[in-house]
Amino acid sequence: QVQLVESGGGLVQPGGSLRLSCAASGSMSSINLMGWYRQAIGKQREFVATVSSSGSTNYADSVKGRFIISRDNAKNTVYLQMNSLEPEDTAAYYCCHQNFNGRRWFEYWGQGTQVTVSS
């Protein structure tokens, strides 16, 4: 019911910046959570950041002070501004949208966008 389309990945040098976007289409719940997860080669998928429908944000310790998550409800889009990028940030980044229908939570995932940080 919800389709997520990601964009904004690419190749950047250490210390550079990128902004990821994730546009959602379809029905949207009043109570929802949108976030970003990443998976590097040979590692498990890990939490990066989330922003709730009320505007509350949460960040992984590894990205605090460097990444900023935000959302534009009019455009049904969530963003991840990534600053001071490090080689350790290299991974496939996935957008995730969680909807609460009054009884249960449902998860929807984007296709992923590659971020590579290298000199």
Buried (B, 14 or more C-beta within 10 A) or exposed (E): EBEBBBBBBEEBEEEBEBEBBBBBEEEBBEBBBBBBBBBBEEEEEEBBBBBBBEEEEBBBEBBEEBBBBBBEEEEBBBBBBBBEBBEEBBBBBBBBBBBBEEEEEEEBEBEBBEBBBEE
